[in-house]
Amino acid sequence: MLGTGVRMAQGRMVSRLDAEEPAWAAALPGYRPCTEAEHAGFPVAFWMSTPLIDMPRYLRYLRDRFESAGGRVELGTVRDLEEPDAPIVVDCAGLGARELAGDTQLRPVRGQHVMLENPGLTDFFVEGGGGTEWTSFFPHAERVVLGGVAGVDDWHTEPDPEQTEQILKRCIDIEPRLAGARLLGVEVGLRPGRPSIRVESQRRGDRLVVHNYGHGSVGIAMSWGCATEAADLCDRGRIGVDDLG
Ligand SMILES: Cc1cc2nc3c(=O)[nH]c(=O)nc-3n(C[C@H](O)[C@H](O)[C@H](O)COP(=O)(O)OP(=O)(O)OC[C@H]3O[C@@H](n4cnc5c(N)ncnc54)[C@H](O)[C@@H]3O)c2cc1C
């Protein structure tokens, strides 16, 4: 892990909505079919390996890396994309781009996580296939992160106690070792939902604005790819070829 907060983890991916295992499943690293007991009642269930990220650690790592490269973080609210005194402005405001870029296609998709002390789990569990409620738990060194819910157009950032109970119940039904684990907290986040991700440059007077937002529920998975594309748009703008498409 080396302080990045990222480790390769194995876990089960399941679905109640699909009747058959997706064709791509067998190509995943660490793929193997689940035994009947491991299916836990889901029609589709298989093992796989994937990078698992402990987000607070990972964000600290990214910030250190940014500052070691000479970057500086200043906290504040930007009211207008023309406000920063810079030739290139990169708009990574997530849901805030609704106001900042006037993008009404952005919608909040509310999520809620329940954090428990880790009773010794190493494998993750995630239910895929869409829907507004599902079962997932992701073990990190000291804690396990339990989900999940998706509330489209729900702006509430307070934890919903009923959802906390339902998330706990669903996860404990799958992993009884979670019962009795100490509750560390409940967190709510608003995913920046949009029909498609926007990575695009725009000339505003003599300044270049590069938009990079609208990643919905996959912003971490997409982050390096989108950042590379946004950086490329900055470079093209800097040398004056941003109108080449
Ligand atoms: C419960 C939950 C689970 C998730 N699970 C996953 C997952 O498993 N995998 C995955 O890939 N993704 C996941 N996501 C999605 C992921 O967190 C987002 O896609 C990602 O955080 C989007 O990153 P972003 O930097 O574009 O926006 P954000 O993380 O929303 O950051 C935008 C930042 O801009 C700031 N800002 C906004 N407006 C202004 C302004 N006017 N001035 C100054 N600052 C401003 C905000 O305060 C914020 O700090 C999950 C999200 C939630 C809520």
The ligand as an SDF file (V2000), in Angstrom:
LIG
                    3D

 53 58  0  0  0  0  0  0  0  0999 V2000
  -21.4830    7.3430   -1.1410 C   0  0  0  0  0  0  0  0  0  0  0  0
  -20.6120    7.4800   -2.3710 C   0  0  0  0  0  0  0  0  0  0  0  0
  -19.8940    6.3780   -2.8300 C   0  0  0  0  0  0  0  0  0  0  0  0
  -19.0770    6.4920   -3.9480 C   0  0  0  0  0  0  0  0  0  0  0  0
  -18.3680    5.3870   -4.3670 N   0  0  0  0  0  0  0  0  0  0  0  0
  -17.5650    5.4990   -5.4390 C   0  0  0  0  0  0  0  0  0  0  0  0
  -16.7950    4.3820   -5.8960 C   0  0  0  0  0  0  0  0  0  0  0  0
  -16.8500    3.2820   -5.3140 O   0  0  0  0  0  0  0  0  0  0  0  0
  -16.0020    4.5370   -6.9880 N   0  0  0  0  0  0  0  0  0  0  0  0
  -15.9240    5.7120   -7.6510 C   0  0  0  0  0  0  0  0  0  0  0  0
  -15.1750    5.7790   -8.6350 O   0  0  0  0  0  0  0  0  0  0  0  0
  -16.6340    6.7860   -7.2660 N   0  0  0  0  0  0  0  0  0  0  0  0
  -17.4540    6.7120   -6.1860 C   0  0  0  0  0  0  0  0  0  0  0  0
  -18.1940    7.7790   -5.7860 N   0  0  0  0  0  0  0  0  0  0  0  0
  -18.2330    8.9650   -6.6500 C   0  0  0  0  0  0  0  0  0  0  0  0
  -17.0770    9.9140   -6.4280 C   0  0  0  0  0  0  0  0  0  0  0  0
  -16.9260   10.2280   -5.0540 O   0  0  0  0  0  0  0  0  0  0  0  0
  -17.3310   11.1910   -7.2560 C   0  0  0  0  0  0  0  0  0  0  0  0
  -17.5750   10.8540   -8.6050 O   0  0  0  0  0  0  0  0  0  0  0  0
  -16.1040   12.0880   -7.1670 C   0  0  0  0  0  0  0  0  0  0  0  0
  -15.8910   12.4940   -5.8350 O   0  0  0  0  0  0  0  0  0  0  0  0
  -16.2770   13.3260   -8.0390 C   0  0  0  0  0  0  0  0  0  0  0  0
  -15.0990   14.0480   -7.8930 O   0  0  0  0  0  0  0  0  0  0  0  0
  -15.0320   15.5840   -8.2260 P   0  0  0  0  0  0  0  0  0  0  0  0
  -13.6970   16.0500   -7.7460 O   0  0  0  0  0  0  0  0  0  0  0  0
  -15.4320   15.8240   -9.6490 O   0  0  0  0  0  0  0  0  0  0  0  0
  -16.2020   16.2370   -7.3440 O   0  0  0  0  0  0  0  0  0  0  0  0
  -16.2960   16.3660   -5.7900 P   0  0  0  0  0  0  0  0  0  0  0  0
  -15.6340   15.2170   -5.1050 O   0  0  0  0  0  0  0  0  0  0  0  0
  -17.7270   16.6570   -5.5000 O   0  0  0  0  0  0  0  0  0  0  0  0
  -15.4140   17.6470   -5.4710 O   0  0  0  0  0  0  0  0  0  0  0  0
  -15.8060   18.9240   -5.9180 C   0  0  0  0  0  0  0  0  0  0  0  0
  -15.1380   19.9450   -5.0100 C   0  0  0  0  0  0  0  0  0  0  0  0
  -15.3710   21.2420   -5.5300 O   0  0  0  0  0  0  0  0  0  0  0  0
  -15.7490   22.0880   -4.4590 C   0  0  0  0  0  0  0  0  0  0  0  0
  -16.5460   23.1910   -5.0100 N   0  0  0  0  0  0  0  0  0  0  0  0
  -17.7510   23.1250   -5.6190 C   0  0  0  0  0  0  0  0  0  0  0  0
  -18.1490   24.3430   -6.0110 N   0  0  0  0  0  0  0  0  0  0  0  0
  -17.1580   25.2060   -5.6380 C   0  0  0  0  0  0  0  0  0  0  0  0
  -16.9880   26.6300   -5.7540 C   0  0  0  0  0  0  0  0  0  0  0  0
  -17.9080   27.3970   -6.3460 N   0  0  0  0  0  0  0  0  0  0  0  0
  -15.8400   27.1890   -5.2610 N   0  0  0  0  0  0  0  0  0  0  0  0
  -14.8950   26.4190   -4.6570 C   0  0  0  0  0  0  0  0  0  0  0  0
  -14.9960   25.0740   -4.5270 N   0  0  0  0  0  0  0  0  0  0  0  0
  -16.1310   24.4810   -5.0050 C   0  0  0  0  0  0  0  0  0  0  0  0
  -16.5510   21.1930   -3.5350 C   0  0  0  0  0  0  0  0  0  0  0  0
  -16.6110   21.7470   -2.2360 O   0  0  0  0  0  0  0  0  0  0  0  0
  -15.7150   19.9270   -3.5910 C   0  0  0  0  0  0  0  0  0  0  0  0
  -14.6490   19.9800   -2.6590 O   0  0  0  0  0  0  0  0  0  0  0  0
  -18.9970    7.7100   -4.6520 C   0  0  0  0  0  0  0  0  0  0  0  0
  -19.7040    8.8250   -4.1790 C   0  0  0  0  0  0  0  0  0  0  0  0
  -20.5040    8.7170   -3.0520 C   0  0  0  0  0  0  0  0  0  0  0  0
  -21.2680    9.9420   -2.5640 C   0  0  0  0  0  0  0  0  0  0  0  0
  1  2  1  0
  2  3  1  0
  2 52  2  0
  3  4  2  0
  4  5  1  0
  4 50  1  0
  5  6  2  0
  6  7  1  0
  6 13  1  0
  7  8  2  0
  7  9  1  0
  9 10  1  0
 10 11  2  0
 10 12  1  0
 12 13  2  0
 13 14  1  0
 14 15  1  0
 14 50  1  0
 15 16  1  0
 16 17  1  0
 16 18  1  0
 18 19  1  0
 18 20  1  0
 20 21  1  0
 20 22  1  0
 22 23  1  0
 23 24  1  0
 24 25  2  0
 24 26  1  0
 24 27  1  0
 27 28  1  0
 28 29  2  0
 28 30  1  0
 28 31  1  0
 31 32  1  0
 32 33  1  0
 33 34  1  0
 33 48  1  0
 34 35  1  0
 35 36  1  0
 35 46  1  0
 36 37  1  0
 36 45  1  0
 37 38  2  0
 38 39  1  0
 39 40  1  0
 39 45  2  0
 40 41  1  0
 40 42  2  0
 42 43  1  0
 43 44  2  0
 44 45  1  0
 46 47  1  0
 46 48  1  0
 48 49  1  0
 50 51  2  0
 51 52  1  0
 52 53  1  0
M  END
$$$$
